[in-house]
Amino acid sequence: MQYTSKAKSVAQQYNMGTPLSPYAYIYDKTRGNLRKYSVEREAIPGGYEYIVENVSPTASETNVWAQTYAALSANGGQSTFFVNLDAVNNPSMPDRNSSVFDFAQTSAFQNDLSDWLKLGPNPPTVNSVGLTTVAIINLAAAIFLHSDVISITATIYTVDHGRIELQWTAGQTHFKMIGAIDVNNNDIPIVSAGIPGQYRLRTGSSGPFFDYLSNHFGVSIYGPNTCINGILACVGDGHANYSCQWVTCGGVP
């Protein structure tokens, strides 16, 4: 009964019961069982009533599920897979000589990474699982596990010692960048609304950060071009205009 209730819940969540989505797939992490439900819906006042019926998976689906379950088990039973990559040690990675700021402001670089993680060549291996990102994505495409959607989070360490995070969730067309962090462990603003705040900038690292804020967002910077162990404060005027100035500065070279 619990599986049937879950199937009805996901059918409603994903607006299923159409020719494009006639089945819901539910799996039991503890027992390793895949359950397949046919889904139909009937119009009722205020929406739809969902009718689900347990049916047998095909031989192909059973085979894919066995591979998927092995990957989930190797991943500690979790449906979110993690990949850590070092650009320096991955010659097949596209744009690998680019800085964290290049990736943060260039959609083409982000899409290059997405294509590589989804299609290769020589895609990275998912941590502790022994399957590449492409293999995981192909399994997720073969059976969409509605009860616990498969996703991949990739953390890429850039040549300038920053890092970016990209995430893919089954059903999405590509990986999306969800965050970027510079060498000083500052969150790099991805959208202008994320600019206000304080940033720690050490000697020699303020230049790229200044260039990113001014070139990508048109931010005005007040004070010296660099400080020793300085704290930069950025504010907005409420009209999409932003400015930054030093609030503490250990010294000016």
Secondary structure, 3 states (H helix, E strand, C coil): CHHHHHHHHHHHHCCCCECCECEEEEEECCCCEEEEEEEEEEEECCEEEEEEEEECCCHHHHHHHHHHHHHHHHCCCCCEEEEEEEHHHCCCCCCCCCCHHHHHHCHHHHHHHHHHHHHCCCCCECCCCCCEHHHHHHHHHHCCECCCCCEEEEEEECCCCCEEEEEEECCCCCCEEEEEECCCCCECCCCHHHCCEEEEECCCCHHHHHHHHHHHHCCEEECCCCCCCEEEEEEECCCCCEEEEEEECCCCC
